[in-house]
Amino acid sequence: MLLNTIGFILINKNYYPNVVLLYKLLEYLLMYIQLRNINPIKNWKVNREEIQFLGHDLQRPECILTEPNGTIWTADARGGVMKINPNGSQVLITPFKESDDLTTFKKLSNLTNPKSQIPNLQSYNSRYVQAQGSLPNGLCFDVKGNFIIANWGTDHIEMMTAEGKLTTLITEIDGKPLGKANFPLRDSKGRIWFTVTTRTNPWTEQLNSRSTDGYIALIDEKGVRIVAEDFCGTNEIRFDDAEEWLYVVESTAHQISRLRVKENGDLYGREVYARLSGFPDGFAFDTYGNLWTTLIFTDQLAAITPEGEELILLDDSNPATKKLLFEHYENRTLTGEILASVQGTLCPWMASLSFGGKDMKTVYLGSLRGTRVPYFQSPVAGQKMIHWR
């Protein structure tokens, strides 16, 4: 109605000399509306020269949690999390102490040279293919501020306090081992949702088989149950602000799906939300409605607009190894060695993104093979996670 009125006055302004001022005001209003409707990332890309880095000597910082006070937490392959304070200092929090059990601690690191982004093949296979040791993957806070950890190494869902006390919550479901626990998410009711990527072992075989054995489970007052299954490489999950839809990454299928959410936690009405040009991994909404996602292996940052268009915001891929990756993906002949050869330089095996900062416009990138966290400024704020609200 407003736009129709504006249009009528603009067309007939010469017949209404007394509304010249109103015409000008409406003209400015129309310009404002048009500017408001311009997607802030439509013609925007990350400036590589403006990327900064946070932390040092991190191990497998796959998932990142931001807090309003500026504290950053990253998953860490030594069995816990790294706390990075606003002043840049960092503290490793893990139930496994180097002074108490050096053998166990070294096994958890499972890299010959943890500072190297290109470990030898044996240590690479131990960590990235066989997933040996304790490998915290996805993280979220429960209502008490404890960490809920999806552990890719132990195949468990765990809880750890800020002091490092660890409790194993879930090891099996319906009488079967969980499989590759990937990502947990808390909703506004305090319930914990989590994903399992595959029960295939090693997980890399699922990249070729395309088995749809991934699922989403829910922990509530009734216990734990599977609420949706038959996903192809289940990865991160996110709610819209109203928690009416649950979005789920299917990495191996190169797509993001979504399901409607009932009050009791049941899911229904599954549909494909977007198809992508690579392997989506972590994702997050911005306040405009764009869905940002990392494309692992090719190390690209993409975004899906509300209209369904895929935008590449950052591309750190290697054209030669990217071509090799997709050739073997199409032929179902991917191996750990081929995956090992594919990575960028900024955020190797870019796995996740998190919005933070006082205005929620700082984007932090998580990775599987990096030792620090790249971050940069976005032209649009991100959706606030539940622990920010």
N, C-alpha and C positions, 0 to 999 in steps of 0.2 A: 504493500500500500504506500509506504513512504517513497519508494523508488518511483512508483507510478505518479505520485503527486509532484515529485521533483521533475520528472520528465514532462508533465503537462505544463508546468510553469516555464521550463526552459524553452519549450516549443512556442508558447504563447506570450512570451515576456513583452513583446512590442505592443500588445493590446492592453497591458496592465502597467502603465507608467508608474503607478504608485507602489509597485512591488519590486522596483529595481533593487532596493536594498535587500529585500527578502530573496530575490533572485541570486544576488551575490553570496548571501549566507548559505543558500541551498547549494550553490555551485561548490563552495568550499566544503560543505558537508558531503557532497557526492565524491569529491576528491578524497576526502578522509576515508569514506567507506571503501573506495577502490583501493586505497593504500593498505587499509586493514585487511583486505582480502588477498593481498599479494603474499604468497608463501615466502617466508624469510629465507629459506634455503634453496629456492627455485634456481637461482643463478649464482649460488655461493659454493665455494669449495674451501677445504681446510688449507691454509697457507703453511706449507712445511716449515718455512723459516720462523714461524711463530709458535711452533710446537716446543713445549718445555718438558722437562722430565723430573719425576719425583721418585725418591727412594734410591737405594743402591744394594747390590748383592741380593736381590730378591730371588726367590726360587718358585717358579711356576705361579706367578701372580694372576691366576686365571680369573678370579672374581674380585670386584672392588666394591666396598661399601663406603659411602660418604656420610658424614654427619653434619648437622647444622653448625657445630662449633669449629669445623675445619679439620677434624680428625679423619684420616683415611685408613681403612683396613683392607688388607689384601690377603687372599688365601696364600698359604705357603706350604711347599712340598716337604717341609720338615715336620708335618703333622699338626700344624696349627694355623695361626694368622700372624701377620706383621702389622703392628700399629705404627702409623706414620703421623707424628704430631704436627700441628700447624707450623711449628718452628723448624720442621724438617728432620728432627731427630726420630729415630725409629727403635722399636722394641719388639723382639720376637716373642710371641706367647704360644707355648706348646706344652702339652703334658709330658713330653719327652725332653729331659734335660741332658745336655752334653756332659755335664759334670757327673751326673748320676749313672749314665749308661752310654758310654762313648760308642760302643758297638751298635746299639740300637739307633742312636742318633745318626751315625754315618749311613746305616742301611736306609733310613728314612730319606736321606738326601739322594741316595742311589745315583749320583753322578761322580765320575772320576774327578772332574773339575767343575764344581757347582757354579763358578763364575763364568764359565764358558757358555756362549749361546750355541756352540756347535760341539757337543760332547762326542766322545767316541761312540762307535756303533753299539757296543755292548751296553754302555750306560744309557744310550738313547733308547734301545729296546726295553731295558728294564723299566724306565720311567714312562715312556710314551706309548709303547706297544703292549708290553705285558702289564703295565700299570702296577708295578710292585711297590710295596711300602704303604705308608699313609699319605694319601694325596688329596687333601681338601680341594674341592672343586667349586661348587656353588655355595654361597653363604647368604644367610639372612639373620635378622635379629628376631628372637621371640618376644613376647610381651614383657618379659622381665629383663630384657637386654642381653640375654645369653646368645651365643652364636649357635645357629642350626647349620650343620655342615653336611653337605652331600659329598661323601668321600669316594672318589673315583678309584682309589687303591684298595680300600677294605671292602667296598661295595656295601657300605652301611650308611644309615642316617644317624648323625651324632649330635650331641649338644656339648658345648664347651663354655665354661664361664670365662669372664674377662681375666681371671687369674690363672686359667689353664687347666681347670679341673674338667676332665672328659667323661661323658656318659654316653654309652651306645644306646640309641633309642630303638632302631629298627634294623634287623639283620635279614628278615625274610618276610614274605607275604604270601598268604594262601599255601603255606607249607613249602614254598620254594625260595631259594636265595634271591635277593633283590635284583641282582644284575648290576650294571654300571650306573650307580647313583650319580646324577648329574647336577640337579639344581633344586633348592628349596625356596618357597615363597610364602610369606605370611599374609593373611587377609585381615580385613577390619574386624572380624570376629575373633581373631587370635588363632585361627586354625592354620595348620601348616600343610601346604601342598608341596609335592616334590615329583621330580621326573626321573625315570630310568631310561637311559638311551637304548640299551640292548641287553639281552642275556647272552649274546654271542661272545665267546672268549677264544682268542683275543678280540677286542672290539673292532679292530681294523678289518676283520673279515666281513663285518656287516656292511662296509662300504662297497663291497663287491656283490654280496648276496642280496642286498637291499631288503633284508628281512624286516617285517613290520612287527617286531616284538617289543617295541618301546611302549611305555605307558605313563600315565599320570596317577598318582595316589594321593590320598587325603588322610591326614591325622586329625581327628577331632575327639570329642568326648566319648564317642563310641569305639574308638580304637583306630585302626588303619585299614583302608580298603582301596582297591583300584577303582577309579571313577571314569577312566577312559583309557582305551588301549588300541593296539594295531597302528602305532605310529612308526614312521621310518626314520629312526635316528632322533628320538626325542631329546630336546635340549632345553633351553630356558623357557620359562613361562612368565607372562605378565597379565595383569588385569587392566581394563580401562578404569577410569576414575570411579564410575558407578558400580564397578564389579558385576556388571551384567554380562560381560564377555571375558573369557579366559583365552589369551593368545598363546600359541605353542609353536616353537620352532621345530621343524623336521629337517634336520641338517642334511641327511643323505638324500632326501627327496628334493632339496633345493627349494623349500617352500615354508611358508608360515600359515598355519591353520588357526581357527578359532572355534570356540564352543560357547553356547549360552550356559549360564550358571543359575541353578535353582537355589533356593534358600538353604536347603539341606545339604548342599554340596554336590548334588548330582549334576552331570553335564549332558547336554543334548544339542541337537541342531548343528553338528559339526560341518564346517565349510572351509574351503581354501581361501585365505585372505589375500595372499600374494605369492607369486613365484619369482625366484631370484636367479641371478646369473652366476651364482656360486654356492658355497656351503655356508648358510647362515648359522650363527652360533649364539652370541648374546645380543639382546636388543632392549630398547627403551623408547617410550613415547616422549615427544616434546609437547608443549602446550598448544601448538598449532594443530596437532593431530598427525604429524609425520611419525612414522615408526622407523627409528634408526636401528641398523643392525650391522654387526661385524660379519665379514665373510672370511672365515678361517682358511688357512693354507695359502690363499692368494693375498691375504693381508690387505683387504679393502674395507672401507667404511661406506656403507650404503644407507639410503633412506627410502622408504615407501611413502609417497604422498597420499593424502586422503583420496585422490583420484586413481590411485593404483600405479602411478609411474615410479620406476626405480631410478633414483639419482645416485651417482657415485660421488661421494664427498671427499674421499681420500683414497688414492691408489698407490700402494707400495709393493705391487706385485712385480715379479720378474717374468717378462713375456715368454721366455724360453721354457722355464720350469712350469709356468701356468699352462702352456700348451701341452706339455708332457702330462701334467696332472689330469687334465680333462680328457685327453686321449685314453689314458688308462682307466679313468672313471667310466667312460663310455664302453670300453672293452671289458670292464669288470676285472681288471688285472692290477689293481693298485696293491702296492706292498709298502711295508714300513720304510724300506730304503727310499722308495720314490717320495713318500711323504716327507722324509727327512731332508730331501733336497729342495723342498719348496718352503721358502720363507722370505719375508722382507727384511728391511734393516731397521725400521722404526719400532715396530711392535711385533716381533716374530711369532707367528701363529696367533694373530689378533683374535681374541676369544670373547671379549665382552666390552661393554661401555657403561659408564655411570655418570649421571649428571650430579653436580655439586656446586659448591661455592655459595656465597651469600645470596646471589640472584639466580642460582640454579642454572647458570650459563657456562659453567666450566665442565668440560667433558674429559673424563679419565678413561683410558683404554687399558684393559687387562689382556694378558697374553699367557701362552703356555711355555714359551721358550725365551721370554725376555727376562731381564734382571732389574728393570726399572719401569716406572709407569709414565707413559707420555700423556700430556694433557694440553688442552687448548681452549680458546673461547668460542662459544657458539653464538650466532645471532638471535637465537631463540632459547627460552628456558626449557628445562626438562620437566617431566612429570615427577612430582614428589613421591618418593617411596613411602610406604606406610609408616616407617619409623620417623619420618619428618613431620607427620601431620599431627 
